[in-house]
Amino acid sequence: MPAGSIARRAYVDRDSHRPPARSAKLKPDARGRARVALEDVLELVDCGLPPDDMALLGQADAGDAEAQSDVGEMFISAGRHEAGLYWLELAAEQGHSNAMQCLARCYLSGEGAPKDEDMAIRWLADAAARGHFIAREQMRGLRERLFAQSRPAS
């Protein structure tokens, strides 16, 4: 969309005094500032993402835990660790086990988060408890090493 059409559309929306459809439903934030739905501006902004990823970002912003996890992994793999961690935490807080396992990896490696083995184990244990296969195998490996160290040598 050429820049002129963006300005024209903004002028038409402003001139008609009607907010974009999704944003009209949003209440002001705690400080009284107007909020705008991400979906209302995604089509107007070129942030270098393909259309499918833009749609996924809209789903993540709407609260879809699966989309949040996917967006988090997408940002982590693109080297945007802070953004990736943000989306992974949102998904993990909703109980998304794959996001939990990815967070564990981030905290264990220090990729996008401060290196913190306690947080890594916390997220890994949560993911394993929710049935995430990789997390369960990682926890099994940790337990085996822990118990092997605590057994007396024969």
Backbone as CSV, one residue per row, in Angstrom:
resi,resn,N_x,N_y,N_z,CA_x,CA_y,CA_z,C_x,C_y,C_z
1,MET,0.854,-1.177,0.000,0.000,0.000,0.000,0.898,1.236,0.000
2,PRO,0.761,2.108,-1.008,1.583,3.321,-1.067,1.314,4.241,0.109
3,ALA,2.334,5.029,0.439,2.223,5.922,1.603,1.067,6.893,1.474
4,GLY,0.787,7.386,0.262,-0.314,8.325,0.067,-1.652,7.725,0.450
5,SER,-1.840,6.434,0.134,-3.122,5.810,0.469,-3.253,5.602,1.973
6,ILE,-2.136,5.386,2.661,-2.180,5.266,4.119,-2.616,6.586,4.725
7,ALA,-2.003,7.669,4.264,-2.365,8.981,4.787,-3.819,9.301,4.462
8,ARG,-4.262,8.957,3.256,-5.636,9.213,2.848,-6.608,8.434,3.734
9,ARG,-6.282,7.142,4.003,-7.150,6.314,4.833,-7.206,6.864,6.253
10,ALA,-6.061,7.273,6.781,-6.030,7.841,8.130,-6.866,9.108,8.177
11,TYR,-6.778,9.925,7.130,-7.551,11.164,7.091,-9.047,10.854,7.039
12,VAL,-9.433,9.864,6.222,-10.848,9.500,6.108,-11.359,8.988,7.451
13,ASP,-10.603,8.106,8.118,-11.024,7.590,9.417,-11.120,8.713,10.435
14,ARG,-10.153,9.610,10.427,-10.153,10.705,11.387,-11.287,11.676,11.087
15,ASP,-11.489,11.944,9.797,-12.508,12.899,9.402,-13.917,12.385,9.708
16,SER,-14.114,11.085,9.618,-15.448,10.533,9.875,-15.691,10.338,11.370
17,HIS,-14.676,10.557,12.179,-14.766,10.444,13.641,-15.202,9.062,14.109
18,ARG,-14.795,8.050,13.401,-15.099,6.705,13.860,-13.781,5.936,13.971
19,PRO,-13.530,5.335,15.117,-12.294,4.567,15.273,-12.382,3.274,14.462
20,PRO,-11.241,2.685,14.132,-11.256,1.394,13.449,-12.060,0.380,14.271
21,ALA,-12.608,-0.608,13.590,-13.567,-1.542,14.187,-13.098,-2.190,15.496
22,ARG,-11.937,-2.814,15.498,-11.497,-3.540,16.692,-11.092,-2.593,17.817
23,SER,-10.493,-1.472,17.459,-10.022,-0.520,18.464,-11.177,0.155,19.198
24,ALA,-12.323,0.236,18.564,-13.470,0.885,19.185,-13.906,0.157,20.459
25,LYS,-13.614,-1.133,20.545,-14.028,-1.938,21.697,-13.055,-1.843,22.872
26,LEU,-11.887,-1.271,22.656,-10.873,-1.200,23.699,-11.105,-0.005,24.611
27,LYS,-11.025,-0.254,25.892,-11.138,0.826,26.873,-9.767,1.480,27.026
28,PRO,-9.729,2.738,27.448,-8.432,3.392,27.679,-7.622,2.633,28.737
29,ASP,-6.302,2.794,28.693,-5.462,2.129,29.684,-5.594,2.827,31.045
30,ALA,-4.843,2.360,32.027,-4.944,2.875,33.406,-4.630,4.365,33.494
31,ARG,-3.848,4.878,32.552,-3.487,6.299,32.568,-4.393,7.136,31.674
32,GLY,-5.482,6.529,31.142,-6.434,7.263,30.329,-6.058,7.406,28.867
33,ARG,-5.002,6.721,28.434,-4.577,6.824,27.032,-5.404,5.880,26.172
34,ALA,-5.717,6.308,24.968,-6.453,5.468,24.024,-5.574,4.291,23.614
35,ARG,-6.205,3.147,23.405,-5.489,1.963,22.935,-5.965,1.623,21.529
36,VAL,-5.078,1.036,20.748,-5.387,0.650,19.379,-5.107,-0.837,19.243
37,ALA,-6.039,-1.563,18.635,-5.848,-2.995,18.412,-4.761,-3.201,17.362
38,LEU,-3.882,-4.146,17.623,-2.786,-4.434,16.701,-3.315,-4.767,15.310
39,GLU,-4.406,-5.516,15.234,-4.960,-5.884,13.936,-5.365,-4.668,13.108
40,ASP,-5.739,-3.572,13.778,-6.132,-2.364,13.057,-4.948,-1.655,12.409
41,VAL,-3.754,-1.862,12.889,-2.600,-1.168,12.325,-1.661,-2.079,11.542
42,LEU,-1.776,-3.396,11.693,-0.857,-4.302,11.001,-0.868,-4.094,9.491
43,GLU,-2.044,-3.912,8.928,-2.115,-3.754,7.477,-1.540,-2.428,7.006
44,LEU,-1.360,-1.490,7.914,-0.848,-0.167,7.554,0.658,-0.037,7.746
45,VAL,1.283,-1.025,8.363,2.687,-0.934,8.727,3.465,-2.046,8.024
46,ASP,4.611,-1.688,7.477,5.484,-2.694,6.886,6.588,-3.000,7.880
47,CYS,6.462,-4.115,8.574,7.492,-4.470,9.557,8.336,-5.638,9.066
48,GLY,8.299,-5.913,7.767,9.184,-6.912,7.189,8.734,-8.344,7.390
49,LEU,7.525,-8.563,7.870,7.032,-9.919,8.064,6.139,-10.315,6.896
50,PRO,6.228,-11.584,6.478,5.314,-12.044,5.426,3.861,-12.010,5.937
51,PRO,2.888,-11.993,5.032,1.484,-11.916,5.444,1.060,-13.001,6.441
52,ASP,1.548,-14.230,6.270,1.180,-15.299,7.205,1.676,-15.002,8.615
53,ASP,2.901,-14.476,8.701,3.446,-14.146,10.023,2.723,-12.947,10.631
54,MET,2.284,-12.021,9.792,1.506,-10.875,10.291,0.189,-11.367,10.877
55,ALA,-0.449,-12.317,10.202,-1.704,-12.878,10.707,-1.458,-13.609,12.024
56,LEU,-0.350,-14.340,12.113,0.001,-15.046,13.343,0.232,-14.052,14.485
57,LEU,0.886,-12.954,14.196,1.121,-11.914,15.192,-0.204,-11.334,15.693
58,GLY,-1.164,-11.158,14.794,-2.491,-10.686,15.189,-3.189,-11.675,16.114
59,GLN,-3.063,-12.969,15.819,-3.663,-14.004,16.680,-2.996,-14.012,18.048
60,ALA,-1.678,-13.851,18.056,-0.945,-13.827,19.326,-1.378,-12.635,20.165
61,ASP,-1.529,-11.491,19.528,-1.954,-10.295,20.242,-3.364,-10.450,20.804
62,ALA,-4.190,-11.259,20.142,-5.562,-11.500,20.601,-5.609,-12.489,21.757
63,GLY,-4.447,-13.070,22.133,-4.403,-13.948,23.301,-4.309,-15.427,23.008
64,ASP,-4.161,-15.823,21.749,-4.052,-17.234,21.376,-2.687,-17.777,21.824
65,ALA,-2.689,-18.691,22.790,-1.437,-19.205,23.370,-0.574,-19.932,22.344
66,GLU,-1.198,-20.701,21.462,-0.438,-21.405,20.421,0.278,-20.399,19.516
67,ALA,-0.434,-19.355,19.112,0.157,-18.315,18.266,1.246,-17.562,19.026
68,GLN,1.025,-17.281,20.306,2.036,-16.592,21.111,3.315,-17.417,21.178
69,SER,3.168,-18.721,21.369,4.340,-19.594,21.418,5.070,-19.586,20.077
70,ASP,4.314,-19.688,18.984,4.927,-19.686,17.652,5.632,-18.362,17.364
71,VAL,5.000,-17.255,17.728,5.609,-15.939,17.518,6.876,-15.812,18.372
72,GLY,6.822,-16.302,19.606,7.999,-16.277,20.472,9.164,-17.027,19.864
73,GLU,8.894,-18.234,19.366,9.956,-19.026,18.733,10.457,-18.358,17.456
74,MET,9.543,-17.729,16.716,9.933,-17.025,15.490,10.909,-15.890,15.823
75,PHE,10.589,-15.103,16.859,11.472,-13.996,17.234,12.802,-14.513,17.799
76,ILE,12.772,-15.563,18.596,14.018,-16.137,19.133,14.917,-16.578,17.985
77,SER,14.347,-17.301,17.009,15.169,-17.794,15.896,15.680,-16.660,15.007
78,ALA,14.992,-15.510,15.028,15.438,-14.346,14.250,16.418,-13.483,15.033
79,GLY,16.772,-13.904,16.251,17.717,-13.145,17.065,17.080,-12.009,17.844
80,ARG,15.764,-11.913,17.849,15.040,-10.886,18.611,14.614,-11.499,19.937
81,HIS,15.598,-11.779,20.784,15.374,-12.549,22.007,14.405,-11.897,22.990
82,GLU,14.508,-10.605,23.170,13.628,-9.931,24.130,12.162,-10.063,23.709
83,ALA,11.887,-9.854,22.430,10.523,-10.002,21.912,10.071,-11.454,22.020
84,GLY,10.972,-12.376,21.702,10.631,-13.801,21.795,10.282,-14.216,23.204
85,LEU,11.067,-13.761,24.153,10.817,-14.096,25.555,9.465,-13.549,26.010
86,TYR,9.141,-12.348,25.582,7.846,-11.736,25.929,6.688,-12.641,25.506
87,TRP,6.698,-13.068,24.239,5.594,-13.889,23.730,5.590,-15.278,24.347
88,LEU,6.772,-15.855,24.563,6.829,-17.178,25.192,6.269,-17.137,26.615
89,GLU,6.588,-16.079,27.358,6.073,-15.965,28.724,4.556,-15.830,28.738
90,LEU,4.006,-15.062,27.792,2.545,-14.942,27.717,1.894,-16.307,27.475
91,ALA,2.461,-17.079,26.556,1.907,-18.400,26.252,2.088,-19.354,27.424
92,ALA,3.253,-19.324,28.052,3.524,-20.222,29.181,2.599,-19.923,30.356
93,GLU,2.319,-18.654,30.594,1.415,-18.286,31.685,-0.005,-18.802,31.448
94,GLN,-0.325,-19.120,30.188,-1.627,-19.708,29.864,-1.563,-21.240,29.884
95,GLY,-0.407,-21.795,30.249,-0.275,-23.243,30.348,0.190,-23.935,29.089
96,HIS,0.756,-23.220,28.141,1.228,-23.811,26.884,2.570,-24.511,27.137
97,SER,2.557,-25.827,27.070,3.743,-26.608,27.459,4.937,-26.398,26.540
98,ASN,4.723,-26.201,25.247,5.855,-25.984,24.344,6.554,-24.666,24.665
99,ALA,5.765,-23.638,24.994,6.351,-22.348,25.380,7.164,-22.513,26.660
100,MET,6.659,-23.324,27.584,7.388,-23.567,28.838,8.736,-24.226,28.562
101,GLN,8.734,-25.212,27.685,9.983,-25.909,27.364,10.959,-24.959,26.669
102,CYS,10.457,-24.098,25.794,11.314,-23.110,25.118,11.879,-22.100,26.110
103,LEU,11.044,-21.674,27.073,11.533,-20.766,28.115,12.639,-21.427,28.927
104,ALA,12.454,-22.690,29.240,13.488,-23.420,29.981,14.809,-23.385,29.217
105,ARG,14.728,-23.608,27.910,15.935,-23.574,27.076,16.582,-22.189,27.099
106,CYS,15.745,-21.138,27.047,16.267,-19.763,27.070,16.980,-19.471,28.390
107,TYR,16.354,-19.845,29.504,16.969,-19.591,30.807,18.210,-20.454,31.024
108,LEU,18.224,-21.645,30.493,19.384,-22.520,30.662,20.577,-22.019,29.852
109,SER,20.311,-21.534,28.641,21.400,-21.085,27.766,21.742,-19.608,27.943
110,GLY,20.833,-18.854,28.568,21.032,-17.413,28.673,20.662,-16.699,27.383
111,GLU,19.928,-17.378,26.504,19.526,-16.826,25.213,18.235,-16.018,25.390
112,GLY,18.368,-14.699,25.423,17.208,-13.838,25.560,16.776,-13.580,26.989
113,ALA,17.386,-14.273,27.914,17.046,-14.124,29.337,18.333,-14.300,30.137
114,PRO,18.361,-13.754,31.340,19.546,-14.005,32.161,19.665,-15.505,32.435
115,LYS,20.871,-16.012,32.385,21.076,-17.439,32.649,20.640,-17.728,34.084
116,ASP,19.669,-18.644,34.233,19.089,-18.935,35.534,18.626,-20.387,35.551
117,GLU,19.439,-21.260,36.130,19.123,-22.691,36.142,17.856,-22.992,36.934
118,ASP,17.593,-22.234,37.991,16.380,-22.466,38.783,15.123,-22.198,37.946
119,MET,15.127,-21.089,37.205,13.986,-20.784,36.335,13.871,-21.817,35.212
120,ALA,15.005,-22.255,34.699,14.991,-23.269,33.646,14.337,-24.553,34.154
121,ILE,14.726,-24.988,35.335,14.152,-26.215,35.898,12.674,-26.021,36.204
122,ARG,12.310,-24.851,36.691,10.898,-24.572,36.989,10.039,-24.736,35.742
123,TRP,10.450,-24.058,34.614,9.663,-24.141,33.392,9.713,-25.541,32.788
124,LEU,10.862,-26.196,32.880,10.988,-27.545,32.342,10.095,-28.513,33.095
125,ALA,10.074,-28.412,34.431,9.219,-29.286,35.245,7.743,-29.029,34.949
126,ASP,7.367,-27.777,34.774,5.969,-27.458,34.435,5.585,-28.060,33.087
127,ALA,6.463,-27.927,32.111,6.178,-28.485,30.784,6.078,-30.006,30.846
128,ALA,6.990,-30.632,31.590,6.964,-32.095,31.728,5.683,-32.548,32.425
129,ALA,5.274,-31.824,33.451,4.049,-32.176,34.175,2.819,-32.064,33.278
130,ARG,2.903,-31.238,32.252,1.782,-31.080,31.314,1.895,-32.038,30.132
131,GLY,2.883,-32.953,30.185,2.983,-33.995,29.176,3.860,-33.682,27.977
132,HIS,4.629,-32.608,28.010,5.507,-32.269,26.879,6.605,-33.336,26.793
133,PHE,6.659,-34.053,25.674,7.549,-35.206,25.547,9.020,-34.843,25.740
134,ILE,9.487,-33.810,25.068,10.900,-33.428,25.174,11.236,-33.025,26.605
135,ALA,10.356,-32.240,27.233,10.597,-31.819,28.623,10.628,-33.022,29.559
136,ARG,9.764,-34.005,29.319,9.758,-35.207,30.167,11.082,-35.960,30.042
137,GLU,11.579,-36.069,28.818,12.858,-36.760,28.601,14.011,-35.970,29.224
138,GLN,13.967,-34.659,29.125,15.013,-33.839,29.738,14.980,-33.973,31.258
139,MET,13.793,-33.984,31.844,13.674,-34.162,33.299,14.163,-35.549,33.715
140,ARG,13.844,-36.573,32.916,14.315,-37.929,33.211,15.845,-37.959,33.223
141,GLY,16.452,-37.307,32.229,17.912,-37.250,32.166,18.505,-36.525,33.373
142,LEU,17.876,-35.440,33.791,18.347,-34.714,34.981,18.263,-35.582,36.233
143,ARG,17.126,-36.283,36.375,16.957,-37.153,37.548,17.997,-38.267,37.556
144,GLU,18.237,-38.870,36.406,19.225,-39.958,36.336,20.604,-39.467,36.746
145,ARG,21.001,-38.296,36.260,22.308,-37.745,36.637,22.359,-37.387,38.112
146,LEU,21.277,-36.827,38.626,21.219,-36.452,40.034,21.330,-37.685,40.926
147,PHE,20.560,-38.716,40.602,20.584,-39.925,41.429,21.879,-40.699,41.260
148,ALA,22.498,-40.639,40.087,23.779,-41.325,39.856,24.863,-40.681,40.720
149,GLN,24.791,-39.354,40.907,25.775,-38.669,41.718,25.572,-38.941,43.205
150,SER,24.330,-39.181,43.611,24.064,-39.361,45.035,24.251,-40.797,45.506
151,ARG,24.355,-41.743,44.571,24.574,-43.153,44.957,26.052,-43.379,45.273
152,PRO,26.313,-44.151,46.339,27.724,-44.469,46.627,28.302,-45.394,45.557
153,ALA,29.554,-45.209,45.259,30.230,-46.067,44.275,30.363,-47.469,44.830
154,SER,30.154,-48.466,43.966,30.259,-49.847,44.443,31.595,-50.456,44.171
